[in-house]
Structure formats: structure tokens, C-alpha cells
Amino acid sequence: MSVWDDLIGQDHVRAQLGAAARDADALVTAEAQGAEPPEASKMTHAWLFTGPPGAGRTTAARAFAAALQCVSPDRALGGEPGCGFCEGCHTAMIGTHADVTTIAAIGSQILVENMRDTVRMSYTSPANGRWQVILVQDADRLNEKSANAVLKAVEEPASRTVWLLCAPSIEDVLPTIRSRCRALTLRTPPVDAVADMLVRRDGVEPEAAYAAARATQGHIGRARRLATDERARARRATVLKLPLRVADVGAALKAAQELVDAAAEDARQASEEIDAKETEELKAALGAAQGGRMPRGTAGVMKDLEADQKRRKTRTQRDSLDLALSDLTGFYRDVLALQLGARGGPANEDMRDALERTARDSAPEQTLRRIEAVFACRDALDRNVAPLLAVEAMTMALRAG
């Protein structure tokens, strides 16, 4: 299976990355043989992957990283880099390749402390691969200091280093950085293509695959989770019942509390195992004695880890709430479509009774105000407003209509 197979509905991006990977392979081969490098090359040292949530920005970047590290012998016979089976492709795809470094925001920002070592490493030669690849998953979360560190590295890159930056849009990245990158824009995959992927790759029944792809409007990650995780389906059903539960003030506040509690529980479950593993690994690296006693002078390191884990847990809770808000937005968008007599069925077909009831009991103007209330809640969370306060304000606005 080729590394490009996960790029669903992105044929234009696959073609550009495939051409760049072939030129990159030719460049490395020429250097190894002491020959002149190709004059015209589609390869460059910095790339910016943009596109809506669920389009597969990180998937595309990781596939490209794997293709750059491909060591398949078929390349010498004209095969395309990115076979998916060789050691270079396999380790790059699962995240264990020594020359592929992935940076992601632990909290709401990528701090300069998390970038300094990576920037220094970007100036070194590949350890055993063909390229030194730095993949920044959340380039839109670089703060001023960390962005400036990346800018310096992108301005004066090492000859065999490639930066792969991922962000929702080019406007989310500093102009000075994006001007030095080759931009690739991914689009939301067609619902049919996502459903087909779920059937082929995850063994989901066609009807369930299409329902999940349609409900998530082509968001690959959410569609896979919805199609394969019973708990995700139950959580979505609970969220989509919220519009029917805000008839009075008490019910609205109770619904808000339950939504925030559910997000906190999601964050706890997601963090528990990872936190324990990280803590044990750090203790072992610091030489903790049998029974867990730490050497002197290591308390500060452990506190730094605990602070990072707390930031990650907070972000996971916010991400869980954001997912619920996306489901709510989709619900009210379907309601508005019914009220305006739009063609085509609703995305949340399984909730048609609730959609029709809400559409009958309200006017389009009220629906628009409710959609605005959901957006306002998301903005409040982005500004670090306390989750319960933001969600309570939203549910009260949904009740008022």
C-alpha cells in the first residue's frame, strides 16, 4: 500500500508531492554519485499545507515525509518514492524514523522552548535517512518567539533539511514564513470518497460508512471515529439532543454542565495512559531509584513535565468541546436548510425528527442567532474563557433563540 493512499480526494496535492519526491530522490542520488544535480526541480526546502479541518493536512505532510525517506529498490527501476513497505516509509509513517521530527502544540501554543532543540537539529545532517524532515502539525499555534525561531531556520535552511508546516489557512502563518514556503491547499474530501475509504480501510459496512461520512461532512478523522467507536456515536447523539433540552433555565444550565463534564472526562481518559507512560519514562531517564525515589535536583524537570501534561489535558478538553460545537452547528445548519426549503437531505439524517420539530417551532432568524451563539462560544473558548461559563452562555442563548 502506497503512502499516498491515505490522501482522500486530494489528487492535485498527491500529484505535486509525488513530483517533488521524485526530484528529491534524483537530487540525493546525484549527490551520492558525485554528479550534477538536476537543474529544474519541483523540490523545495519548506512547504505549507493548508485546508479545512479533516482534510488531511498532517496526513499529506507525513506521506510526503515518508516518500522523502523511501529506500525501496524499485525507485531505480522508475518506481515512485513512497512505496509504503520499505523501512524508510514504514518508520516515517508510524513516527519512529530518526530523521523525521514531529512538533505539535502541547497546550494552546507551541512555545519557543519546544522549538529551540528542533531548530538546532535542523542544521545537522540526516542521521541515517535521506532528508532531515521537521513536521510542525500546528503551525498556526506558533507564538511570536517560536515563530521567529522557525523563520530563521526557514530563511537559511541546511541543504538536506525540509520543513513541513500545517495550518488551517495561509493567513494563520506569519507572512514572513509563508512567503518562504510552497503552499499546498487541501480541500474537504467528497462524502463518497470518505465513505469508500472507511469501507476499504476499516471494514465498515457501506451504509454505516456513508452515514458517518455524511454526518461529519467529509471530515476524515471524525468520520472514522464515528463509524468505529460506539462511545463517539453515543456522545454525538447526546450533543444533538441538546437543542431539545433547553426549554427552561434550569435545563439549559444542566445541559451545559453535562457537556463540560463529558469533555473533562474525555480529556482525563485520553491523558491518563499517556501521562503515566511519560512520567515513568522520565523517571527512568533521570535514574529514579527502586520504589520511585528521585535523585536530587530533578524536581524541576518533573514539575515541567507536569505543567506540560496539564496544558495538554486542558487543550484536549477544549478540543472535545469544539467537536461538540461542530456537531451543534451542523444540527442548526440542517434546521435552517429545512426552514428555507433547500434541496438535498440533511447531513444528520438520523436526527430528522428532531430537526423537523425544531424547524417547525422556530423561525429562520432564530436559527441564525443560535448558530451565532455556537460560534460565540467557540470564540470565547479560544480566548480562554472558563469552559462552563462559555457553554452556559451558549445554552441560555439557544434557549432564547
N, C-alpha and C positions, 0 to 999 in steps of 0.2 A: 504494500500500500504506500503510495507516494505521500510525501509530507504535504503536498498541495491539496490532498483530498478533503481536508477539513475547511478549505476556503469555499464556503457555500454561497453560490450566487455572486461570486467575485471574479469572473473570468478576466475582466480587464486588468485587475490587480495581479492576478496569477500570471498573466502574460508578461507584464512589466517586470515582476520579480524573477520570473524564470529566465528572461533575457539577461537581467543583471547578474544572476547567479552563474550563467554560462560565461559571461565576460569576466566575472571574478575568478572563476576556475581557470580560464585561459591566462589571466594575469599571474596567478600563483604558479601555474605550470611553466610559463615563460621565465619567471624569476628563478625557479628551481633549475631550469636548463641553461640559465645564463643568456637567454635570448631576449630580444627586444620585446617589450610589452605591446599589446595591440594599441594602435593609435586612437581609434574611436571605441569608447567603452560606455556601456549603459550602467556601469557600476559607479557608485559614489560612496563617500565616507559617512554620510548622515542621511537618515530617512525619517520622515514624519508620517505616521499612519493615523488618519482621522476618519471619523464616521460615527453614526449614532450608536447608542448602547445596544449591545447584542449583535452588531455587525461582524465582529470577529477581528478587531484591531490587533489584539495581543496574539491571537491565533495566527494571523498573517505574518506578524513580525517573527514569531517563533519558527514558523515554517521556513521563512527566509533565512533565519539564523542556522537552521538545520541544513538547508541547501548549501550555505556557505561552508559548512563543516563536512559536507558529504565526501566520503573517500571510496565510493563504490567504483570498482574497476570498469563498470560499464561506461563511465564518463569518457574513457579513452576510445570507446567504440561509437561515440556520438550520443551516448545517453545523457539525459537531462540530470543535472545535480538535484538531489533531493529524493533519493530512492526510497527512503523511509526504513531501510533494513540494515544498512551498514552501521558500524559503531558510532561514527560521527553524527549521523542523522538521529539514531536512537537516543543517544545520551543528550543531545541538544533538545529533543522533544520532551524528554522526561525531566529535564532540568538538572542533569548531573555532569554536563560537559564542563571541563576545566576552563575552557576559553569562552564560555557563554555566561555572562553575569546578568541576573535579573534584579532590577530595583523596583520596589513597589512601596507606596505610602503605608507606613505603619499606622499613623493617625490621619488627621486631615491634611497634613502637609508632608512633603519629603524635605527633611532638614538637611542642612549643609553637612552635619556630622555624618549623615548616612551616605553622602556623595564623595567626601574627600578621598577615602581609600580607593573608591571606584575610579575617580578621575586620575589618581596617581597610577593605578593599574593599567589604565587605558593607554599609557605611554610605553608600556612594556610589550615585548614580542609575544606572540601566542606561545603558550607552554607546550602544547603538543598538537594543536589544531592548525587550521589553515588561516583563520582570522581570529582576532580578539573582538568579540561581539558584546556590546553593552545594550541591554534591552530595558528601557525605562517604561514601565507599564502605565504610570500615572504622571505623564509629563505636565499635565495641567495642574498638578499639585506641588510642583516645584515652587518653593518660596523665593524671595529675591536673592538671598545668598546662595542657595543651592542652584538656582537658575544661572547665576553668574559663573559658578564653578563649571557647570556644563558648557556654557557659552565659550569659555576659554579653551576647553578641550575640543569643542567642535570647530573653533576657529583655526586651531593649529593641531590637527589630528596626527597620530602616528600613521605610518604608511599602511599598516595591516590592521587598523582598528576601524570598526564600523559601529556607529551609534544608531539605534532604532528607538525612536520616541513615539509613544502612543498617547493620543489625546482626542477628546470629542470633536474639536474643530481647530483649525489653524489659529483662530483668534484666542484660543486658550493657552497659546505658547508665545513667549516673548518674540516680538518682531525680529530682534537680532538673532535669535536662534532659528526661527522658521525660515529666515532668508538664506540660511546656510544648509538647509535640508531639502531633499527632494520629497515633495508631498505626494502621498497616495490617499485618495478618498474612497473609502468603502461605503457601500450603500446597504440599506436594510434588505436582507435576503428575502426573496419571494416565499410566501407561506408554503407553497407546494414543494419548493426546494428543501425547506427546513423539515417538512413532514417526511419527505423521501429520505433525508439523512437519518432521521430518527428510526425509520423502518430498517434501513440498511445497517446502520452502525450500532444501534441499541436494541434491535429486535422488538420494537414497539409495534403493536397492532396498528394497521393503517388508519382505522377510524380514530383511535386514541391519539395517534401521531398528528393527524390533521387538526383535531380539536385543540391539542396543546399548541401547535404552531399558530393556529388562528387566534387563540386566546391571548397569546403573547405577541401577536403581530410581527412574527418573524424574528424575535429575539432568541438567538440560538441557545444561549445558556439557560434562560428561563424556560424555554420550551422543553429542553432535555430534563430539567429538574421537575417540571410539572408532569411530564409523561412518565417519569421513572420513580418519582418519590411520592408515596401516598400522603406523607405528612405535609408536603408542599401543596398538594391538592386540597387537603383539609384546611390549611391556613388560608389559601386563596378563597375558598368557599366562605369562610368566616368573615374575611375582609369585605367580600362582595355583598354580604348581608347587612353590613353596617348602615347603608343608606336607609334601610327599613327599620333601624333600631334607634333612631334619633328623634322620636316623636315628642319627647319631653326633655327637660333639662337634666333630670336625674339619669335617664337612659343615655343621653349624649355623653355625659361625663363618665359614666360607667364604661361605655364603648371605648372612649379614649384611653381609660386606664387599662383595659384589657388589651388594646392594641400595643401600648407601650410595654406592658408586661410580657406580651408574646415576643416582641422584638428583643427584650432583655434576655429572655430565655434562649432565643436563637443564638444570641451573642455568647451566652455562657456555654452552651453546648459546643459551639464552633471553636471556642477558645480553650476550653478545659484541657483537651488532649494535647493541643499544640503547646500550650503554656507549660504543662508538666514535662513534656519532652525537652523543650528548650531549657528549662531550669536544670534538669538532670544533666544535660549535655554540657551546660556552662559550669556546673559544679565539678563535673569530671575533668573539664579542661583546666579549671583552676586548682585541681588537686585536692578536692574535698576528702577529708578523712572518712573512714568507715563509720557509718552512722549519721553522716551528713554534716559533721563539723567542718566549718570553713576555715581556710588559712587566714592569717591576719592580713589586713589591707585589701581584702576582696569585697568588703561590704558595699563600697561604692559601685562596683561593677554589677553586683546583684540588684542594687536599687535602680540602676539604669535599665536593666532588663525588665524589672517590674513596671517601671514607668512606660516602657515601650509596649508591654503587654496590656497595660491599662488603656493606652491610646488606641491600640488595635481593637480592643473589646468595644470601646466607645464607637469607633468607626463601624464595626460590624453591626452594632445596634442601629446606627443611623442608616446603614445600607439596607437592613431588614425593613426599617420603616419606609425607606424610599421605595422598596419593592411593593409594599402595601399601598403606598400613594400612587404608584403607577397603575396598579390594579383598579383603584378607585377612579382614577382619571379615565381609564378605559371603560368603566361602567357608565360614567356620566356621558362620555362621548357616544356610547351606544344609545343612551336615553335621548340625547339631542338628535341623533340621526333618526330615531323613530318619530320624534316630535315634528321634525321637518320633512318627513316622508322621503328620506334619502333611499337611493337604490341599494340593493345588496343586504344581506342579513347581518346581524350584529356579530362582533368578534366574540362576545360572551354568549354564544347561542344557548349554552346550558343554563343560563340565568334569564331566559326570555320572559318568564312570568314576572319576575321582579322588575325587569326592565320596562315591560309594558305597564305594570302597575305604577311605577314611578313616573313614567311618561304621561299617564292619564291624570295623575294627581298634581302635576306641576306644569308650569309654562316654560318655554324655551329660555326666557330671560332668567328664570330661577336656576335652570340647569347651568347656564353660563356662569352665574355667580358662584355656584357650587364648584365648578371646575376651577374658577379663580381662587376659591378658598383652599383647594388642594394644592395649587401652585404656591399660594402664600405660605402654607405650612412647610412645603419643601424649602422655600427661601429662608424661612425662619430657622429651620434645622441647619441650613448652610451657614447661617450667622451664629451658630452655637447657642441658640435659644434652648432652654431646657425642654427635652422631648415631650414631657407630659403637658407643659404649658402650651407648646405649639400645637399638639394634637387636640387638646381640649378646645382651643380657639377654633380649630378647623371643624370639629364636630358640632360646636354651637352654631357656626356659620352654615353648616349643612342643614341643621335643623331650621334655621331662619329662612333659608332659601333665597 
